[in-house]
Amino acid sequence: HSDTVTICSNQLPYSYADSMFTADGSYNVKFTTNKGCDSLVVLRLYVHPTYSHTDTLSICQNQLPYNYGGNLLVSAGNYNIHFTTVKGCDSLVKLRLYVNPVYTNRDTVTLCSDQLPFSYGDSLFTMAGSYNVHFSTTLGCDSLIILKLYVNPSYKHSDTVTICSNQLPYSYADSVFTT
């Protein structure tokens, strides 16, 4: 008589009749029938592997929830992710998930029109407005600055003033002239 048994490696040692097996192979298993007769079974034991791996992964916060092997992960942490091999054996990945921050900040800049065009990050602005300026953090995550740019007008006027020398020093706006 022969018997074929297929198991996963995490089921070892495997008990068959009065015997214990720790690896795949062909084994002659002797046992006694209920009538007291010796019997022999040729056992062919197949052992399929299971796996246990460690994985470390860094993602950006805006990638959450993150799908890993059909599991939706919602925060950083240590996870035991179970898989089934093509042979039907459970396997394990010990995942260490790091979540790097992304930022959304606001900035307000007020300048005079003669300071245009205005450079901010990698962007160049030619008029007032609200702008989304994208940056990449040192950890490679996209971040956003919402820039509110105000532009005040600059004025250039000419004025001619004639004075007598006894009126020196002469004050004009916030300046004082001596000649």
Order of alpha helices (4+ residues) and beta strands (2+ residues): beta-beta-beta-beta-beta-beta-beta-beta-beta-beta-beta-beta-beta-beta-beta-beta-beta
